Amino acid sequence: MKKLLFATLFVMPYNLVAQTATIKIDVERVIGTIDPKIYGVFMEPIQISGRRGLPDSPRLNTLYGTLYDPLSPMADENGFKKNYIDAMKELKVTNMRWPGGNFLMGYNWQDGIGPKDKRPARINMAWGGIDDNQVGTDEWFALNKSLGTENVVAVNLGLGNIQDAAYWLEYCNYPKGTYYSDLRAKNGHPIPYKVKIWDLGNEVDGKPWELGHKNADDYVEVAREAAKAMQAVDNSVEFVGCGSSWYSKNGWDDWNRKVLTGIGDKIKYLSIHSYWENSPDYYIHMGDGSRIFDDRIKITAGEIEAVSNTQGFKNPIYLSVDEWGAFGRNFMSVLPVAQSFNSFIRHADVVKMSNFTLLTSLLSNNPKQGTFKSPLFYLFKAYSNNCLGLSIDTYVACDTFNTEKYKGIPYLDVSATYSKDANIVFVNVVNRHKDKAITADVISISGDFTGKAEGNVITCKDLQEAFVFEKKDQYATLKTNTETKNNKLTYSFPAHSFTQLKIMIKQK
């Protein structure tokens, strides 16, 4: 996870008059099938000294003592807290990428296997502190089994080497009769884990922060040879190539083109990491953040298409946004997550996997009173539980606002999904207007609306107010019902809100 520096920008005047808008949906205009793997999470042991400098929380680790704590009364038989496990099941999280992150690039997987009292303590070279390796390969797999999620394992191509990557795959996937497969059995796990998806490194272009950084040419060589060695162990695995995560003016698009050209025939996914570009100004935060996030997806998708065509690749390559999120403990971090999911859905033809940072961020935590579900949890649930099936095209006409960097940003950010089997459309609407509700006519171009539209609304009174345990019962979604008539409904979307409309539809 890249260590971010935030800059303050200045906003241009924007229109404060919100007028009636139009949203048109068309179930016959399919963008692509939504892959359930976009509802994944990411985990690594990050050492944090207080929550971003706030004085109300102690030094913590995102894994040890938070998710993994064998002495906790909430711990399961593997030492993981059941409150997090139950929450991830409720969210229907589909996959978990581990063990990093920056941590990965200095990690030796062999430190984390075998008897726990014999595992070495190592310096966490990425985040500081000591890692005693009590959570290693077999523990991560136990957690995935408890969550019901698919494993996505990232191999160390920073300070690690190709042989270590191949040995790790052997430990995880080879049936028996070799040193590492038999060692897995000796450690109590005779049945292979059969991990399908493997990341070839993490943020390798991140020269300022990443251990074992490489330039694009060197990364291509080591990734290609790692893929070759790992396929010699198990030729059924799928690889994620390391796209750029360093978005300063360092030629990140050039990195992606070189990686695609060099290992495009070996990979199923190209990864990018994209964290929301924060700003203290509301409209820059919502407007610039959304455009930057979406542009990174569009530009990388275009590079995948261009290189695949020019190189004649026969294998499709998809995009994995396998680290993403927005930082904060108030509503300013919630609407960006909704807009990010909207981007994934609108690009469902190419975005086929994503991993939210971090699993433990999806529950809010009071050090003394425990975890609780904030608006972020309910927002994630609205997407992960409902937005499957097909991504369908939407047309949006509404008022816009400007920032210094971007012009004509619509106040309404919209995506739509369609389930053919259930005859249900979900329309996801973020009203980015800070102060005014926006009334919109939602119109079906193909297919007949039937019955009432059910709405789930997530909003707040104070955008800056931190989520607190005492108000946990106030954070659940507000439910509404709206009549549909003549394939149209009219709905008022509250200021700075997320609304998900569930509409029954009958195809003509």
C-alpha positions in Angstrom: 0.0 0.0 0.0 1.5 3.3 -1.1 2.3 5.8 1.5 0.4 8.9 0.3 1.0 12.6 0.6 -2.0 14.8 0.3 -2.0 18.3 -1.3 -4.5 21.1 -0.9 -6.0 22.4 -4.2 -8.4 25.2 -5.0 -11.9 24.8 -6.4 -13.5 26.9 -9.1 -17.1 28.2 -8.6 -19.8 25.6 -9.0 -23.5 25.8 -9.7 -25.6 25.6 -6.5 -28.9 25.2 -8.3 -29.9 21.6 -8.5 -32.7 21.0 -11.1 -34.6 17.9 -12.1 -32.4 15.3 -13.6 -32.9 12.2 -15.9 -31.5 8.7 -15.5 -32.2 6.3 -18.3 -31.5 2.6 -18.0 -31.4 0.0 -20.8 -31.3 -3.7 -20.0 -30.5 -4.5 -23.6 -27.3 -2.4 -23.6 -25.0 -4.8 -21.6 -21.5 -3.6 -20.7 -20.4 -6.9 -19.3 -20.9 -9.6 -16.7 -20.0 -8.5 -13.2 -17.4 -10.8 -11.7 -18.1 -11.6 -8.1 -14.3 -11.2 -7.4 -14.7 -7.4 -7.4 -16.0 -7.9 -3.9 -12.7 -9.0 -2.4 -10.5 -7.7 0.4 -6.8 -7.3 1.0 -4.8 -7.9 4.2 -1.3 -7.3 5.5 0.2 -6.7 8.9 0.6 -2.9 9.0 2.0 -1.3 12.1 0.3 2.0 12.9 1.2 4.5 15.6 -2.2 6.0 16.3 -4.8 6.4 13.6 -3.3 9.0 11.3 -2.1 11.1 14.2 -5.4 11.2 16.1 -4.8 11.1 19.8 -7.8 8.8 20.7 -6.4 5.5 19.6 -3.3 3.5 20.6 -0.5 2.0 18.6 -2.0 -0.9 16.7 -1.4 -3.6 14.1 -4.0 -4.3 11.4 -3.5 -8.0 11.9 -2.1 -8.8 15.3 -4.4 -8.0 18.1 -7.0 -6.7 15.7 -8.0 -9.7 13.5 -5.8 -12.3 15.1 -5.8 -12.6 18.9 -5.8 -16.1 20.3 -6.4 -14.8 23.8 -9.5 -12.9 22.9 -12.8 -14.4 24.1 -14.0 -13.8 20.5 -11.3 -15.9 18.9 -12.1 -19.0 17.0 -10.1 -22.2 17.1 -7.5 -20.6 14.8 -7.1 -17.4 16.8 -9.1 -15.2 14.5 -11.9 -13.0 15.9 -15.3 -14.2 15.0 -16.8 -10.7 14.8 -14.7 -10.0 11.7 -15.4 -13.5 10.3 -19.1 -13.0 10.8 -19.0 -9.5 9.2 -17.2 -10.7 6.1 -19.7 -13.5 5.7 -22.5 -11.0 5.9 -20.7 -8.9 3.3 -20.3 -12.0 1.1 -16.7 -11.2 0.5 -15.5 -13.4 -2.3 -11.7 -13.5 -2.1 -8.8 -12.3 0.1 -5.4 -11.2 -1.2 -2.5 -11.7 1.2 0.1 -11.3 2.8 0.8 -7.8 1.4 1.3 -5.1 0.3 4.5 -3.4 1.2 5.1 -6.1 3.8 5.3 -8.8 1.1 8.4 -7.4 -0.5 10.5 -8.2 2.6 8.7 -11.3 3.6 10.1 -14.9 3.6 7.1 -17.3 3.6 9.2 -20.0 5.2 9.4 -18.0 8.4 5.6 -18.5 8.8 5.3 -22.3 8.7 5.8 -25.1 11.2 5.5 -25.0 15.0 4.7 -21.5 16.2 7.2 -21.6 19.1 10.0 -22.2 16.6 9.1 -19.4 14.1 11.6 -16.5 14.0 10.7 -13.0 14.9 11.7 -10.6 12.1 11.7 -6.8 11.7 8.7 -5.6 9.7 10.9 -3.7 7.2 8.0 -2.1 5.5 6.0 -0.8 8.4 8.3 -1.0 11.5 7.9 -3.1 14.6 8.5 -6.8 15.0 6.6 -9.6 13.2 6.7 -12.9 15.2 5.2 -14.8 12.2 2.4 -16.3 14.3 0.2 -15.9 11.2 1.7 -17.6 8.2 0.6 -19.6 5.2 -1.4 -22.3 7.0 -3.1 -19.7 9.3 -4.1 -17.5 6.3 -5.6 -20.5 4.6 -7.6 -21.3 7.8 -8.9 -17.7 7.8 -9.9 -18.0 4.2 -11.7 -21.2 4.9 -13.6 -19.6 7.8 -14.6 -16.7 5.6 -15.5 -18.9 2.7 -13.3 -16.8 0.4 -10.9 -17.7 -2.5 -7.2 -17.3 -1.8 -5.2 -14.8 -3.8 -1.5 -15.2 -2.8 1.2 -12.6 -3.7 4.8 -13.8 -4.1 7.8 -11.7 -3.1 9.6 -10.5 -6.2 11.2 -7.6 -4.3 13.9 -9.0 -1.8 12.7 -12.5 -2.6 13.7 -14.8 -5.5 12.2 -17.0 -8.1 13.0 -20.3 -6.4 11.3 -19.2 -3.2 8.2 -18.4 -5.2 8.2 -21.8 -6.9 8.8 -23.5 -3.5 5.8 -21.7 -2.0 3.6 -22.8 -4.8 4.9 -26.4 -4.2 4.0 -26.1 -0.5 0.5 -24.9 -1.3 -0.5 -26.9 -4.4 1.6 -30.0 -5.0 -0.2 -33.2 -3.9 2.6 -35.2 -2.2 6.0 -36.8 -2.6 8.2 -33.7 -2.7 10.0 -31.9 0.0 7.6 -29.0 0.4 4.4 -30.9 -0.2 5.4 -33.4 2.4 6.4 -30.6 4.7 2.8 -29.2 4.4 1.5 -32.6 5.3 3.9 -32.8 8.3 2.5 -29.4 9.4 -1.0 -31.0 9.5 -2.3 -30.2 6.0 -2.0 -33.2 3.7 -4.7 -31.9 1.3 -3.3 -29.4 -1.2 -4.7 -25.8 -1.0 -5.0 -25.5 -4.7 -4.5 -21.8 -5.0 -5.5 -20.6 -8.4 -4.5 -16.9 -8.5 -0.9 -15.7 -7.8 0.3 -12.1 -7.8 3.8 -11.7 -9.3 5.0 -9.1 -6.8 3.5 -5.9 -5.3 3.9 -2.3 -6.5 7.4 -3.1 -7.9 7.5 0.3 -9.6 7.2 2.0 -6.3 10.9 3.2 -6.1 10.5 5.6 -3.1 8.8 3.2 -0.8 9.0 -0.4 -2.0 11.7 -2.9 -0.9 13.4 -4.5 -3.9 12.1 -2.0 -6.5 12.9 -2.8 -10.1 12.6 -0.9 -13.3 10.1 -2.2 -15.9 12.6 -4.1 -17.9 14.1 -5.9 -14.9 10.6 -6.6 -13.5 9.5 -8.2 -16.8 12.5 -10.5 -16.8 12.0 -11.7 -13.2 8.3 -12.0 -13.5 8.5 -14.0 -16.7 11.0 -16.4 -15.2 9.0 -16.7 -12.0 5.9 -17.5 -14.0 7.9 -20.2 -16.0 9.2 -21.8 -12.8 5.8 -21.7 -11.1 4.1 -23.2 -14.1 6.6 -26.1 -13.9 5.2 -26.8 -10.5 1.5 -26.3 -11.4 0.6 -25.3 -14.9 -3.1 -24.6 -13.9 -2.4 -21.4 -12.0 -3.3 -17.9 -13.1 -1.0 -14.9 -12.7 -1.5 -11.3 -11.9 1.1 -9.0 -13.4 2.2 -6.0 -11.5 0.9 -2.8 -13.1 1.9 0.6 -12.0 0.9 2.1 -8.6 3.2 5.2 -8.7 1.1 7.9 -10.2 3.6 10.8 -10.0 5.0 12.0 -13.3 7.2 9.0 -13.7 5.7 7.4 -16.8 3.3 5.0 -15.1 1.5 4.4 -18.4 4.8 3.5 -20.0 5.4 0.9 -17.2 2.1 -0.7 -17.9 2.8 -1.0 -21.6 6.2 -2.5 -21.0 4.8 -5.1 -18.6 2.0 -6.0 -20.9 4.3 -6.4 -23.8 6.8 -8.4 -21.8 4.5 -10.8 -19.9 1.1 -10.3 -21.4 1.1 -13.9 -22.8 1.7 -15.2 -19.2 -0.9 -13.3 -17.2 -4.7 -13.3 -16.8 -4.8 -10.0 -14.9 -2.8 -6.7 -14.7 -3.1 -5.1 -11.3 -3.3 -1.5 -10.4 -3.6 0.1 -7.0 -5.7 3.3 -6.6 -6.4 5.1 -3.4 -8.8 8.0 -3.4 -7.1 11.4 -3.9 -8.1 13.2 -0.7 -8.7 16.9 -0.4 -10.1 19.1 2.5 -12.3 20.8 -0.1 -15.6 18.8 -0.5 -16.0 19.3 -4.3 -12.4 18.6 -5.1 -12.5 15.5 -2.9 -15.6 14.2 -4.7 -15.0 15.5 -8.2 -11.3 15.2 -8.8 -11.2 12.0 -6.8 -13.8 10.3 -8.9 -12.3 11.4 -12.2 -8.8 10.4 -11.3 -9.9 7.0 -10.1 -12.0 6.3 -13.2 -9.2 7.6 -15.5 -6.7 5.2 -14.1 -9.1 2.3 -15.0 -9.9 3.7 -18.5 -6.3 4.4 -19.4 -5.1 1.0 -18.2 -8.0 -0.8 -19.9 -7.1 1.0 -23.2 -3.4 -0.1 -22.8 -4.5 -3.7 -22.3 -6.6 -3.6 -25.5 -3.9 -1.8 -27.5 -1.0 -4.1 -26.5 -3.2 -7.3 -26.7 -4.1 -6.4 -30.3 -0.6 -5.3 -31.4 1.1 -8.3 -29.8 -1.6 -10.8 -31.0 -2.3 -12.3 -27.5 -4.8 -15.1 -27.7 -5.4 -15.0 -23.9 -7.8 -12.2 -22.6 -6.2 -9.9 -20.0 -8.4 -8.3 -17.3 -7.8 -5.6 -14.8 -7.4 -6.3 -11.1 -7.7 -3.3 -8.8 -6.3 -5.4 -5.9 -5.7 -2.5 -3.5 -8.1 0.4 -3.3 -10.0 2.5 -0.8 -10.5 5.8 0.8 -9.1 6.9 4.1 -11.0 8.4 7.0 -13.5 7.7 9.8 -16.3 9.9 8.6 -18.7 10.2 5.7 -16.1 11.8 3.5 -14.6 8.3 3.1 -18.0 6.6 2.3 -19.2 8.3 -0.9 -15.8 7.7 -2.5 -16.2 3.9 -2.0 -19.6 4.1 -3.7 -18.1 5.9 -6.6 -15.3 3.4 -6.8 -17.8 0.5 -7.0 -19.7 2.5 -9.7 -16.5 2.7 -11.7 -15.9 -1.1 -11.4 -19.5 -1.8 -12.5 -19.3 0.6 -15.4 -16.1 -1.1 -16.5 -17.4 -4.6 -15.8 -16.1 -5.8 -19.2 -12.5 -5.4 -18.0 -12.4 -5.0 -14.2 -12.7 -8.6 -13.0 -11.2 -8.5 -9.5 -10.7 -5.9 -6.8 -9.5 -6.0 -3.2 -10.6 -3.4 -0.7 -8.0 -2.2 1.8 -8.3 -3.6 4.4 -10.6 -6.4 5.6 -10.4 -4.9 9.1 -11.4 -1.4 7.8 -14.9 -2.6 7.0 -15.8 -2.7 10.7 -15.3 0.4 12.7 -13.6 -0.1 16.1 -13.7 1.5 19.5 -10.7 0.3 21.5 -12.8 0.0 24.7 -16.3 -0.8 23.4 -15.5 -3.1 20.4 -16.3 -3.2 16.7 -19.5 -1.8 15.1 -21.0 -1.5 11.6 -20.6 2.0 10.2 -22.2 3.4 7.0 -19.1 2.0 5.2 -20.1 -1.5 6.1 -23.7 -1.0 4.9 -22.5 0.6 1.7 -20.2 -2.3 0.9 -23.0 -4.7 1.7 -25.5 -2.9 -0.7 -23.1 -3.6 -3.5 -21.7 -7.0 -2.6 -25.1 -8.5 -1.8 -27.0 -7.1 -4.7 -24.9 -5.9 -7.6 -24.2 -9.1 -9.5 -25.3 -10.3 -12.9 -25.0 -7.8 -15.8 -23.7 -4.3 -15.8 -26.0 -2.2 -18.0 -25.6 1.1 -19.7 -27.0 4.3 -18.1 -27.6 7.8 -19.5 -27.5 10.6 -17.0 -28.5 14.2 -17.6 -28.1 16.5 -14.6 -26.4 19.7 -13.4 -22.6 19.7 -13.2 -19.9 21.4 -11.3 -16.3 22.4 -12.0 -13.0 22.1 -10.2 -9.7 23.7 -11.2 -8.7 20.4 -12.8 -12.0 19.1 -14.3 -15.0 20.7 -15.9 -18.5 19.4 -16.2 -18.6 16.8 -13.4 -22.2 15.5 -13.0 -23.6 15.8 -9.6 -25.1 12.4 -10.0 -22.8 9.4 -10.3 -24.7 6.3 -11.5 -24.3 2.7 -12.2 -26.9 0.0 -12.9 -27.0 -3.8 -12.7 -29.5 -6.3 -14.1 -30.3 -9.9 -13.0 -32.1 -11.7 -15.8 -33.0 -14.6 -13.6 -34.6 -12.5 -10.9 -35.9 -9.7 -13.2 -34.4 -7.1 -10.9 -32.5 -3.9 -11.7 -30.4 -2.2 -9.1 -29.6 1.5 -9.8 -26.8 2.9 -7.6 -26.9 6.7 -7.3 -24.4 9.0 -5.5 -25.6 12.6 -5.2 -22.4 14.6 -5.0 -24.1 17.8 -4.3 -23.1 18.9 -0.8 -26.2 20.9 0.1 -29.1 20.1 -2.2 -31.3 17.1 -2.9 -31.7 16.3 -6.6 -34.9 15.0 -8.0 -34.5 12.7 -11.0 -36.8 10.8 -13.3 -35.6 7.2 -13.6 -36.8 5.8 -17.0 -36.6 2.4 -18.5 -35.8 2.3 -22.2 -36.3 -1.4 -22.6 -38.4 -3.5 -20.2 -41.4 -2.6 -18.1 -41.1 -1.5 -14.5 -43.4 -3.4 -12.2 -44.6 -2.8 -8.6 -42.9 -0.4 -6.2 -39.2 0.6 -6.3 -37.4 -0.1 -3.0 -34.8 2.4 -1.9 -31.9 2.0 0.5 -30.4 5.4 1.5 -27.1 6.1 3.2 -26.4 9.7 4.2 -25.5 11.8 7.2 -26.1 15.3 8.7 -22.4 16.1 9.4 -19.9 15.0 6.8 -17.0 15.5 9.2 -18.4 13.7 12.3 -16.5 10.6 13.2 -18.3 7.3 13.3 -18.8 6.4 17.0 -19.9 3.3 18.8 -22.7 5.1 20.6 -24.5 5.9 17.3 -24.1 2.4 15.7 -27.9 1.8 15.7 -28.3 5.0 13.5 -26.0 3.8 10.7 -28.2 1.2 9.0 -29.7 2.2 5.7 -33.0 4.1 5.5 -35.6 2.2 3.5 -38.1 3.9 1.1 -40.8 2.8 -1.4 -41.7 4.7 -4.6 -44.4 4.0 -7.1 -43.5 3.2 -10.7 -45.8 4.2 -13.6 -45.4 4.0 -17.3 -41.8 2.7 -17.0 -40.8 5.7 -14.9 -40.3 6.7 -11.3 -39.4 10.0 -9.7 -37.1 10.0 -6.8 -35.4 12.8 -4.7 -31.8 11.9 -3.9 -30.7 13.6 -0.6 -27.7 15.8 -0.6 -24.3 14.0 -0.2 -25.9 10.6 -0.2 -25.9 7.1 -1.7 -29.1 5.5 -2.8 -29.7 2.1 -4.2 -33.0 1.5 -6.0 -34.3 -2.0 -6.4 -36.7 -2.1 -9.3 -38.6 -5.2 -10.7 -38.6 -5.2 -14.4 -40.2 -7.3 -17.1 -38.6 -7.5 -20.5 -40.7 -6.6 -23.5 
